[in-house]
Amino acid sequence: MPVKIEAGEILRLKKKHPCGGDRFEVMRAGMDFRIKCLTCGSQMRIDRRKLEKSIAERLDKRQEE
């Protein structure tokens, strides 16, 4: 059963981005996701199964602001 992930959510992933950041904002949700690194601002696409496996923690949007 797919995990409910919505656009605007902040996720901490198990594996870090090459810039060193591990927090990402979900820009678009669906069968694949567009996520943005909150450290460097780069965006990438990732499929649903891979993203669901790599989530370490779901952070509240208010904690990041």
ZALOLUM-22709 format. One record per residue (C-alpha): x, y, z; residue in three letters. Coordinates in Angstrom, 3 decimals. Example, Ala and Ser with C-alpha at 12.3 -4.5 7.8 and 13.67 -1.06 7.14 Angstrom:
BEGIN
+----------+----------+----------+---------+
:        x :        y :        z : residuo :
+----------+----------+----------+---------+
:   12.300 :   -4.500 :    7.800 :     ALA :
:   13.670 :   -1.060 :    7.140 :     SER :
+----------+----------+----------+---------+
# end
This chain:
BEGIN
+----------+----------+----------+---------+
:        x :        y :        z : residuo :
+----------+----------+----------+---------+
:    0.000 :    0.000 :    0.000 :     MET :
:    1.533 :    3.375 :   -0.985 :     PRO :
:    2.475 :    5.881 :    1.700 :     VAL :
:    0.559 :    9.166 :    1.484 :     LYS :
:    3.068 :   11.868 :    0.565 :     ILE :
:    1.848 :   15.315 :   -0.478 :     GLU :
:    3.461 :   18.266 :   -2.229 :     ALA :
:    4.940 :   20.726 :    0.268 :     GLY :
:    6.052 :   18.090 :    2.787 :     GLU :
:    9.611 :   18.092 :    4.113 :     ILE :
:   11.342 :   14.702 :    4.238 :     LEU :
:   14.648 :   13.632 :    5.761 :     ARG :
:   16.127 :   10.842 :    3.663 :     LEU :
:   18.523 :    8.087 :    4.749 :     LYS :
:   21.079 :    8.906 :    2.065 :     LYS :
:   22.525 :   12.408 :    1.806 :     LYS :
:   22.631 :   14.494 :   -1.353 :     HIS :
:   26.169 :   15.096 :   -2.751 :     PRO :
:   26.061 :   18.640 :   -1.301 :     CYS :
:   25.693 :   17.151 :    2.209 :     GLY :
:   22.003 :   17.932 :    2.759 :     GLY :
:   19.532 :   15.272 :    3.827 :     ASP :
:   16.314 :   17.348 :    3.927 :     ARG :
:   14.135 :   17.561 :    0.812 :     PHE :
:   10.870 :   19.304 :   -0.055 :     GLU :
:    8.328 :   17.426 :   -2.180 :     VAL :
:    7.549 :   19.640 :   -5.182 :     MET :
:    5.251 :   17.230 :   -7.083 :     ARG :
:    3.640 :   13.972 :   -6.030 :     ALA :
:    2.306 :   11.098 :   -8.131 :     GLY :
:    3.793 :    7.918 :   -9.584 :     MET :
:    7.121 :    9.692 :   -9.462 :     ASP :
:    8.130 :   12.652 :   -7.319 :     PHE :
:   10.052 :   15.848 :   -7.882 :     ARG :
:   12.015 :   16.711 :   -4.768 :     ILE :
:   14.196 :   19.732 :   -4.000 :     LYS :
:   17.251 :   19.685 :   -1.764 :     CYS :
:   16.828 :   22.336 :    0.935 :     LEU :
:   20.604 :   22.838 :    1.232 :     THR :
:   21.586 :   23.609 :   -2.376 :     CYS :
:   18.203 :   23.973 :   -4.114 :     GLY :
:   18.775 :   21.372 :   -6.843 :     SER :
:   15.749 :   19.384 :   -7.988 :     GLN :
:   15.527 :   15.748 :   -9.017 :     MET :
:   12.948 :   13.143 :   -9.963 :     ARG :
:   12.617 :    9.898 :   -8.040 :     ILE :
:   10.113 :    7.066 :   -8.437 :     ASP :
:    7.640 :    6.283 :   -5.663 :     ARG :
:    9.103 :    2.930 :   -4.540 :     ARG :
:   12.615 :    4.320 :   -4.225 :     LYS :
:   11.442 :    7.401 :   -2.287 :     LEU :
:    9.271 :    5.383 :    0.109 :     GLU :
:   12.232 :    3.125 :    0.963 :     LYS :
:   14.599 :    6.045 :    1.534 :     SER :
:   12.458 :    8.117 :    3.948 :     ILE :
:   14.079 :    8.314 :    7.376 :     ALA :
:   11.711 :   10.873 :    8.896 :     GLU :
:    8.799 :   13.083 :    7.892 :     ARG :
:    9.341 :   16.625 :    9.158 :     LEU :
:    6.630 :   19.206 :    9.658 :     ASP :
:    6.771 :   22.195 :    7.293 :     LYS :
:    6.716 :   24.623 :   10.268 :     ARG :
:    9.960 :   23.134 :   11.724 :     GLN :
:   11.901 :   24.217 :    8.618 :     GLU :
:   10.754 :   27.859 :    8.543 :     GLU :
+----------+----------+----------+---------+
# end
